[in-house]
Amino acid sequence: MRVLVIGSGAREHAIVWKLAQSPRNPELYAAPGNAGTAQIATSLDVRADDVEGMLAAVREHAIDLTVVGPEAPLVAGLVDRFRSERLRVFGPTRAAARIESSKSFAKQTMAAAGVPTAAFAVFDDREAAAAHVRKLGMLRPGTPIVVKADGLAAGKGVVVAADAEEALGALKRMMEDRAFGEAGARVLIEECLRGPEVSVFCFTDGVRVTPLVAACDYKRIHDGDRGPNTGGMGGYSPPPWWDAAIERRIRETCVEPVVRALAASGSPYTGVLYCGLMLTDDGPQVIEFNARFGDPEAQLVLPRLENDLLDVIDAVLDGRLDALDLRWSDEATVAVVLASGGYPGSYETGVPITGLDRMPSEALVFHAATALRGETLVTSGGRVLTAVGRGATIADARRTAYEAADRIDFAGEYHRGDIASFAT
């Protein structure tokens, strides 16, 4: 069996790594992949969002199953195109992926389905949005205001403004300066939810939803959650407070209603569904949905999946989730992202990486922005590697993750020092 994983990040490396453990011994490909995936899969030089190029590669290499990692190919309609050619592909259609690609669509879907979420307003006009912000500033002075770009912004299109003045600046950057391109042409302005934040994931065949798995990530660049947002600087799984009761409540009130709503709209969602929530004093409230595994969350939860990932994918695609006994282990995982100095701003690439041959036995290292220059492993982007520790407890996993991270070296390397610090 030949399986292609689309994408080039640490999430995709984790997916390829998990597929490589299948007793069915699939022949693995990654497009475009990275230096990590190249160790266990054949790399194909095709851009992730090049739908026709990917289709040609699948035909050339007689691929039996394609697994889509990142959001861009989903939004580009790759799943729709592959299905039209009767190719087996894992991921939601473009219409279903609007749950991530359009925050306004997601919020309207949640509102119609009765899913608990923050109060919001949608604006295409900057002056109207600014007037709304000023009104909120007068009604609730000093209260944070959330400003979100409607479209995809690589996890960086959300500003939690401390006050109306900061929110007005965010509007200018998004709607006038187009800091996120067309993704910021439309914005959402939301009330700021308070409480612990958690990411939950499930597999769904468009009707049924598997048990959820939870992880907590760290989005800000600096310790203490300071500095600008990033794609994610680390995380841990499971949260210490996670139990069967909270899993059931979130699944029944937040996840399943959206799956039913998308099916009723004629756009059934199949694949991995990611729900980001805030656990407020009033209960769980949804911040956003994403149409794929998160990064670094995939690196945290896939090592905890006890099933053969190929079996899970087959059950989703064949509508047999009711017959699948999905199991998440009790093992704890902690991830520390190693980034290029200067990220998420400007940074140098092509920097040699050393130390990967000295990893602790319980550590995993997933590659993101890595490449080979001759036989030398070098950096090729902002988030370079994810060091993952495994253990019986969060504290055990944290020690291993930081031991691994501290053994890896490249000029300018930066990582947060407070991932899962509550467990020290």
LOZAMAR-924582 format. One record per residue (C-alpha): x, y, z; residue in one letter. Coordinates in nm, 4 decimals, decimal comma, always signed. Layout:
N
        xx        yy        zz  residuo
         X         Y         Z        a
...
// end
This chain:
424
        xx        yy        zz  residuo
   +0,0000   +0,0000   +0,0000        m
   +0,1344   +0,3422   -0,0987        r
   +0,0440   +0,6377   +0,1212        v
   +0,1217   +1,0042   +0,0541        l
   +0,1252   +1,2663   +0,3307        v
   +0,0911   +1,6237   +0,2086        i
   +0,2811   +1,8939   +0,3961        g
   +0,6261   +1,9843   +0,5225        s
   +0,5964   +2,0627   +0,8938        g
   +0,6458   +1,8808   +1,2211        a
   +0,2765   +1,7851   +1,2133        r
   +0,3340   +1,5986   +0,8876        e
   +0,6495   +1,4358   +1,0226        h
   +0,4430   +1,3104   +1,3179        a
   +0,1775   +1,1732   +1,0811        i
   +0,4398   +0,9957   +0,8675        v
   +0,6082   +0,8624   +1,1841        w
   +0,2778   +0,7201   +1,3093        k
   +0,1900   +0,5652   +0,9727        l
   +0,5334   +0,4028   +0,9613        a
   +0,4388   +0,2033   +1,2725        q
   +0,1488   +0,0322   +1,0961        s
   +0,1796   -0,3482   +1,0818        p
   +0,0496   -0,3140   +0,7265        r
   +0,3936   -0,1731   +0,6361        n
   +0,2817   +0,0998   +0,3938        p
   +0,5230   +0,2487   +0,1427        e
   +0,5323   +0,6147   +0,2479        l
   +0,5700   +0,9359   +0,0486        y
   +0,5753   +1,3004   +0,1626        a
   +0,5128   +1,6070   -0,0515        a
   +0,7106   +1,8192   -0,0190        p
   +0,8236   +1,6809   +0,3183        g
   +1,1360   +1,7820   +0,5088        n
   +1,4654   +1,6329   +0,6219        a
   +1,2873   +1,4357   +0,8938        g
   +1,0211   +1,2785   +0,6751        t
   +1,2922   +1,1970   +0,4193        a
   +1,4354   +0,9443   +0,6671        q
   +1,1184   +0,7299   +0,6530        i
   +0,9369   +0,8394   +0,3348        a
   +1,0148   +0,9233   -0,0254        t
   +1,0053   +1,2997   -0,0821        s
   +0,8125   +1,4392   -0,3770        l
   +0,8970   +1,7896   -0,4946        d
   +0,5424   +1,9250   -0,5129        v
   +0,4103   +2,2316   -0,3325        r
   +0,1389   +2,1394   -0,0809        a
   -0,1278   +2,3645   -0,2365        d
   -0,0469   +2,2689   -0,5979        d
   -0,3582   +2,0610   -0,6563        v
   -0,2887   +1,9607   -1,0145        e
   +0,0786   +1,8938   -0,9429        g
   -0,0202   +1,6738   -0,6506        m
   -0,2746   +1,4900   -0,8641        l
   -0,0074   +1,4183   -1,1250        a
   +0,2307   +1,2922   -0,8571        a
   -0,0352   +1,0587   -0,7139        v
   -0,0929   +0,9102   -1,0572        r
   +0,2779   +0,8822   -1,1360        e
   +0,3549   +0,6976   -0,8133        h
   +0,0322   +0,4924   -0,7997        a
   -0,0611   +0,6288   -0,4561        i
   -0,3437   +0,4379   -0,2853        d
   -0,4206   +0,6898   -0,0097        l
   -0,3452   +1,0601   +0,0329        t
   -0,3471   +1,2205   +0,3792        v
   -0,3700   +1,6002   +0,3880        v
   -0,1775   +1,7617   +0,6737        g
   -0,2051   +2,1431   +0,6482        p
   -0,5040   +2,3654   +0,5825        e
   -0,3927   +2,5311   +0,2553        a
   -0,4541   +2,2265   +0,0282        p
   -0,7964   +2,1760   +0,1880        l
   -0,8940   +2,5370   +0,1176        v
   -0,7555   +2,5001   -0,2355        a
   -1,0057   +2,2172   -0,2933        g
   -0,7595   +1,9292   -0,3160        l
   -0,9980   +1,6815   -0,1530        v
   -1,2777   +1,7799   -0,3923        d
   -1,0474   +1,7395   -0,6929        r
   -0,9173   +1,4009   -0,5780        f
   -1,2673   +1,2742   -0,5046        r
   -1,3780   +1,3797   -0,8527        s
   -1,1049   +1,1482   -0,9844        e
   -1,2211   +0,8679   -0,7489        r
   -0,8985   +0,8843   -0,5495        l
   -0,8882   +0,7900   -0,1826        r
   -0,8081   +1,1015   +0,0210        v
   -0,8301   +1,1825   +0,3929        f
   -0,9499   +1,5321   +0,4813        g
   -1,2561   +1,7559   +0,4537        p
   -1,3860   +1,9136   +0,1342        t
   -1,3365   +2,2846   +0,0660        r
   -1,6924   +2,3590   +0,1767        a
   -1,6515   +2,1691   +0,5042        a
   -1,3072   +2,3251   +0,5622        a
   -1,4745   +2,6668   +0,5783        r
   -1,5097   +2,5832   +0,9480        i
   -1,1454   +2,6985   +0,9569        e
   -1,0967   +2,9108   +0,6460        s
   -1,3765   +3,1538   +0,7386        s
   -1,4132   +3,2505   +1,1021        k
   -1,7415   +3,4236   +1,0237        s
   -1,8807   +3,1035   +0,8690        f
   -1,7635   +2,9080   +1,1736        a
   -1,9238   +3,1492   +1,4193        k
   -2,2503   +3,1563   +1,2255        q
   -2,2510   +2,7744   +1,2135        t
   -2,1907   +2,7589   +1,5878        m
   -2,4622   +3,0123   +1,6595        a
   -2,7146   +2,8215   +1,4493        a
   -2,6179   +2,4924   +1,6177        a
   -2,6422   +2,6357   +1,9682        g
   -2,2731   +2,5851   +2,0423        v
   -2,1477   +2,8001   +2,3316        p
   -1,9099   +3,0656   +2,1994        t
   -1,8184   +3,4301   +2,2560        a
   -2,0510   +3,7078   +2,1377        a
   -1,9260   +3,8417   +1,8045        f
   -1,9825   +4,0843   +1,5199        a
   -1,8545   +4,0623   +1,1602        v
   -1,7331   +4,3615   +0,9570        f
   -1,6191   +4,4218   +0,5997        d
   -1,5927   +4,7982   +0,6504        d
   -1,3147   +4,9385   +0,8668        r
   -1,5074   +5,2462   +0,9803        e
   -1,8029   +5,0369   +1,0920        a
   -1,5669   +4,8015   +1,2760        a
   -1,3919   +5,0969   +1,4418        a
   -1,7250   +5,2426   +1,5533        a
   -1,8143   +4,9071   +1,7116        h
   -1,4791   +4,8968   +1,8930        v
   -1,5260   +5,2500   +2,0272        r
   -1,8738   +5,1577   +2,1487        k
   -1,7369   +4,8536   +2,3303        l
   -1,4626   +5,0690   +2,4782        g
   -1,7184   +5,3078   +2,6233        m
   -1,9495   +5,0337   +2,7493        l
   -1,6725   +4,8245   +2,9045        r
   -1,3653   +5,0466   +2,9527        p
   -1,0422   +4,8575   +3,0093        g
   -1,1948   +4,5257   +2,9011        t
   -0,9943   +4,3268   +2,6422        p
   -1,1375   +4,3103   +2,2896        i
   -1,0571   +4,0281   +2,0488        v
   -0,9960   +4,1170   +1,6828        v
   -0,9686   +3,8303   +1,4333        k
   -0,8879   +3,8199   +1,0635        a
   -1,1655   +3,6187   +0,8999        d
   -0,9402   +3,4119   +0,6746        g
   -0,6296   +3,1972   +0,7161        l
   -0,3341   +3,3796   +0,8727        a
   -0,0984   +3,0972   +0,9775        a
   -0,2223   +3,1101   +1,3362        g
   -0,1229   +3,4763   +1,3740        k
   -0,4427   +3,6571   +1,2759        g
   -0,5846   +3,6993   +1,6272        v
   -0,5177   +4,0012   +1,8478        v
   -0,6345   +4,0093   +2,2086        v
   -0,6308   +4,3857   +2,2522        a
   -0,6002   +4,5204   +2,6056        a
   -0,8331   +4,8111   +2,5263        d
   -1,0168   +4,9909   +2,2460        a
   -0,7084   +5,1847   +2,1356        e
   -0,5089   +4,8675   +2,0805        e
   -0,8062   +4,7088   +1,9021        a
   -0,8259   +5,0075   +1,6650        l
   -0,4577   +4,9568   +1,5840        g
   -0,5246   +4,5910   +1,5069        a
   -0,8067   +4,6903   +1,2735        l
   -0,5741   +4,9250   +1,0874        k
   -0,3088   +4,6577   +1,0448        r
   -0,5584   +4,4004   +0,9232        m
   -0,8058   +4,6001   +0,7144        m
   -0,5967   +4,8913   +0,5880        e
   -0,2338   +4,7767   +0,5939        d
   -0,3377   +4,4200   +0,4992        r
   -0,0833   +4,2594   +0,7299        a
   -0,2497   +3,9245   +0,6520        f
   -0,3458   +3,9982   +0,2923        g
   -0,7039   +3,9255   +0,1948        e
   -0,7485   +3,7187   +0,5122        a
   -0,7921   +4,0487   +0,6977        g
   -1,0349   +4,2125   +0,4551        a
   -1,3145   +4,0903   +0,6805        r
   -1,2760   +4,0876   +1,0589        v
   -1,4560   +3,9537   +1,3609        l
   -1,4742   +4,1467   +1,6850        i
   -1,5476   +3,9274   +1,9859        e
   -1,5801   +3,9468   +2,3584        e
   -1,2745   +3,8152   +2,5413        c
   -1,3302   +3,4822   +2,7120        l
   -1,1427   +3,4035   +3,0328        r
   -1,0221   +3,0707   +3,1642        g
   -0,7857   +2,7839   +3,0770        p
   -0,7543   +2,7195   +2,7040        e
   -0,7529   +2,3692   +2,5595        v
   -0,7396   +2,2103   +2,2145        s
   -0,9412   +1,8941   +2,1531        v
   -0,9290   +1,6616   +1,8554        f
   -1,1470   +1,3876   +1,7154        c
   -1,1900   +1,1825   +1,4021        f
   -1,5275   +1,2018   +1,2310        t
   -1,6847   +1,0341   +0,9297        d
   -1,9412   +1,3116   +0,8956        g
   -2,1911   +1,1377   +1,1226        v
   -2,0067   +0,9828   +1,4159        r
   -1,7403   +1,1393   +1,6363        v
   -1,4667   +0,9463   +1,8167        t
   -1,3684   +1,0116   +2,1780        p
   -1,1783   +1,3377   +2,2115        l
   -0,8139   +1,3812   +2,3011        v
   -0,6946   +1,7041   +2,4627        a
   -0,3754   +1,9106   +2,4596        a
   -0,2734   +2,2573   +2,5752        c
   -0,0355   +2,4677   +2,3663        d
   +0,1649   +2,7870   +2,4138        y
   +0,1159   +3,0413   +2,1363        k
   +0,3252   +3,3390   +2,2504        r
   +0,6948   +3,3542   +2,1688        i
   +0,8277   +3,4326   +2,5182        h
   +0,7989   +3,2801   +2,8643        d
   +0,5045   +3,4006   +3,0687        g
   +0,2944   +3,4221   +2,7504        d
   +0,4590   +3,7472   +2,6465        r
   +0,5324   +3,8758   +2,2982        g
   +0,3618   +3,8144   +1,9637        p
   +0,1628   +3,5072   +1,8679        n
   +0,3383   +3,2289   +1,6820        t
   +0,2303   +2,9055   +1,5186        g
   +0,2896   +2,7399   +1,8578        g
   +0,5945   +2,7082   +2,0845        m
   +0,5110   +2,3868   +2,2676        g
   +0,2478   +2,2144   +2,4755        g
   +0,1455   +1,9143   +2,6820        y
   -0,1119   +1,6350   +2,6826        s
   -0,3319   +1,5410   +2,8597        p
   -0,4277   +1,8380   +3,0811        p
   -0,4227   +1,7307   +3,4468        p
   -0,7915   +1,8171   +3,4898        w
   -0,9092   +1,6213   +3,1826        w
   -1,1558   +1,3440   +3,2646        d
   -1,4456   +1,1506   +3,1132        a
   -1,7054   +1,4021   +3,2300        a
   -1,5434   +1,7067   +3,0666        i
   -1,4692   +1,5013   +2,7530        e
   -1,8342   +1,4024   +2,7214        r
   -1,9601   +1,7566   +2,7880        r
   -1,7353   +1,9124   +2,5233        i
   -1,8136   +1,6396   +2,2706        r
   -2,1896   +1,6644   +2,3194        e
   -2,2233   +2,0456   +2,3423        t
   -1,9410   +2,1744   +2,1209        c
   -1,8239   +1,9156   +1,8680        v
   -2,1150   +1,6905   +1,7733        e
   -2,3596   +1,9810   +1,7088        p
   -2,1177   +2,1312   +1,4543        v
   -2,0669   +1,7951   +1,2823        v
   -2,4457   +1,7580   +1,2572        r
   -2,4858   +2,1155   +1,1307        a
   -2,2269   +2,0694   +0,8561        l
   -2,3909   +1,7441   +0,7457        a
   -2,7337   +1,9097   +0,7410        a
   -2,5946   +2,1935   +0,5263        s
   -2,4825   +1,9455   +0,2611        g
   -2,1126   +1,9717   +0,3515        s
   -2,0438   +1,6703   +0,5758        p
   -1,7088   +1,6925   +0,7495        y
   -1,4748   +1,3920   +0,7321        t
   -1,1263   +1,3810   +0,8774        g
   -0,9677   +1,5288   +1,1875        v
   -1,1614   +1,8089   +1,3553        l
   -0,9817   +2,0458   +1,5929        y
   -1,1802   +2,2483   +1,8452        c
   -1,0120   +2,5230   +2,0461        g
   -1,1975   +2,6072   +2,3662        l
   -1,1859   +2,8238   +2,6742        m
   -1,3049   +2,6691   +3,0004        l
   -1,4921   +2,9683   +3,1414        t
   -1,6837   +2,9996   +3,4682        d
   -1,9955   +2,9333   +3,2572        d
   -1,8521   +2,6158   +3,1085        g
   -1,6647   +2,5312   +2,7862        p
   -1,6944   +2,7910   +2,5083        q
   -1,5522   +2,7457   +2,1600        v
   -1,2870   +2,9884   +2,0387        i
   -1,2411   +2,8363   +1,6932        e
   -1,2453   +2,5211   +1,4840        f
   -0,9642   +2,4019   +1,2580        n
   -0,9912   +2,1501   +0,9783        a
   -0,6829   +1,9407   +1,0615        r
   -0,4452   +1,8405   +1,3376        f
   -0,2754   +2,1284   +1,5147        g
   +0,0969   +2,1899   +1,5308        d
   +0,2473   +2,1244   +1,7890        p
   -0,0611   +1,9328   +1,9099        e
   -0,0200   +1,6544   +1,6512        a
   +0,3250   +1,5848   +1,7924        q
   +0,1658   +1,5526   +2,1370        l
   -0,1384   +1,3367   +2,0658        v
   -0,0262   +1,1029   +1,7863        l
   +0,2283   +0,9324   +2,0170        p
   -0,0666   +0,8665   +2,2513        r
   -0,2828   +0,7018   +1,9816        l
   -0,2847   +0,3274   +2,0486        e
   -0,4615   +0,2345   +1,7228        n
   -0,3010   +0,1832   +1,3851        d
   -0,3553   +0,5234   +1,2188        l
   -0,4261   +0,3493   +0,8879        l
   -0,7135   +0,1588   +1,0503        d
   -0,8555   +0,4853   +1,1849        v
   -0,8334   +0,6534   +0,8449        i
   -1,0010   +0,3581   +0,6750        d
   -1,2847   +0,3650   +0,9306        a
   -1,3408   +0,7366   +0,8627        v
   -1,3360   +0,7026   +0,4849        l
   -1,5558   +0,3926   +0,4841        d
   -1,8077   +0,5292   +0,7374        g
   -1,7249   +0,2566   +0,9907        r
   -1,6336   +0,4633   +1,2961        l
   -1,9067   +0,2934   +1,4966        d
   -1,7061   -0,0312   +1,4710        a
   -1,3747   +0,1302   +1,5728        l
   -1,2536   +0,1137   +1,9330        d
   -1,0412   +0,4291   +1,9379        l
   -0,7950   +0,4328   +2,2275        r
   -0,5760   +0,7120   +2,3652        w
   -0,3055   +0,6014   +2,6089        s
   -0,2642   +0,7477   +2,9580        d
   +0,0961   +0,8375   +2,8710        e
   +0,1876   +1,2045   +2,9122        a
   +0,3661   +1,4044   +2,6435        t
   +0,5347   +1,7454   +2,6490        v
   +0,6575   +1,9295   +2,3391        a
   +0,9156   +2,2065   +2,3156        v
   +0,9493   +2,3897   +1,9832        v
   +1,2985   +2,5024   +1,8821        l
   +1,2836   +2,8160   +1,6699        a
   +1,5234   +3,0292   +1,4690        s
   +1,6430   +3,3419   +1,6466        g
   +1,4183   +3,6337   +1,5524        g
   +1,1081   +3,4239   +1,4858        y
   +0,8220   +3,5185   +1,4369        p
   +0,9975   +3,8170   +1,2773        g
   +1,2941   +3,7942   +1,0424        s
   +1,5470   +3,5151   +1,0921        y
   +1,8422   +3,3467   +0,9265        e
   +1,8144   +3,0113   +0,7471        t
   +2,0693   +2,7572   +0,6302        g
   +2,2133   +2,7290   +0,9830        v
   +2,3722   +2,3879   +1,0627        p
   +2,1951   +2,1768   +1,3279        i
   +2,3777   +1,9379   +1,5616        t
   +2,2929   +1,7164   +1,8574        g
   +2,0176   +1,4984   +1,7136        l
   +2,2357   +1,1910   +1,7608        d
   +2,2317   +1,2390   +2,1400        r
   +1,8613   +1,2118   +2,2240        m
   +1,7207   +1,0530   +2,5431        p
   +1,5533   +0,7164   +2,4888        s
   +1,2028   +0,8468   +2,5674        e
   +1,2361   +1,1512   +2,3406        a
   +1,1020   +1,2051   +1,9925        l
   +1,2166   +1,4817   +1,7600        v
   +0,9907   +1,5929   +1,4779        f
   +1,1321   +1,8073   +1,1997        h
   +0,9568   +2,1164   +1,0695        a
   +1,1752   +2,3720   +0,8890        a
   +1,4753   +2,1528   +0,8128        t
   +1,6640   +2,0682   +0,4955        a
   +1,9789   +1,8885   +0,3884        l
   +2,2678   +2,0866   +0,2397        r
   +2,4829   +1,8077   +0,1122        g
   +2,5013   +1,5842   +0,4193        e
   +2,4544   +1,8707   +0,6664        t
   +2,1182   +1,9245   +0,8354        l
   +2,0281   +2,2949   +0,8285        v
   +1,7413   +2,5230   +0,9249        t
   +1,4974   +2,6338   +0,6556        s
   +1,2377   +2,8394   +0,8431        g
   +1,1099   +2,9767   +1,1722        g
   +0,9903   +2,6787   +1,3757        r
   +1,2664   +2,4263   +1,3128        v
   +1,2149   +2,1204   +1,5348        l
   +0,9807   +1,9893   +1,8039        t
   +1,1356   +1,7943   +2,0912        a
   +0,8776   +1,5659   +2,2544        v
   +0,9175   +1,3905   +2,5861        g
   +0,7074   +1,0933   +2,6944        r
   +0,6499   +0,9704   +3,0466        g
   +0,4109   +0,8398   +3,3084        a
   +0,3493   +1,1967   +3,4276        t
   +0,3694   +1,5462   +3,2809        i
   +0,6727   +1,6104   +3,5035        a
   +0,8529   +1,3032   +3,3641        d
   +0,7691   +1,3977   +3,0058        a
   +0,8779   +1,7574   +3,0659        r
   +1,2208   +1,6531   +3,1937        r
   +1,2772   +1,4402   +2,8856        t
   +1,1540   +1,7088   +2,6439        a
   +1,3882   +1,9710   +2,7885        y
   +1,6783   +1,7296   +2,8067        e
   +1,6286   +1,6651   +2,4341        a
   +1,5843   +2,0338   +2,3509        a
   +1,8979   +2,1300   +2,5407        d
   +2,1072   +1,8776   +2,3478        r
   +2,0099   +2,0243   +2,0108        i
   +2,2161   +2,3182   +1,8903        d
   +2,2078   +2,5662   +1,6055        f
   +2,3194   +2,9291   +1,6004        a
   +2,0444   +3,1586   +1,7289        g
   +1,8285   +2,8674   +1,8531        e
   +1,5480   +2,9777   +2,0841        y
   +1,2882   +2,7887   +2,2871        h
   +1,0607   +2,8745   +2,5744        r
   +1,1646   +2,7544   +2,9162        g
   +0,8226   +2,7397   +3,0792        d
   +0,6337   +2,4743   +2,8832        i
   +0,4286   +2,2726   +3,1369        a
   +0,6125   +2,4570   +3,4155        s
   +0,3224   +2,3826   +3,6550        f
   +0,4557   +2,0254   +3,6678        a
   +0,8047   +2,1138   +3,7943        t
// end
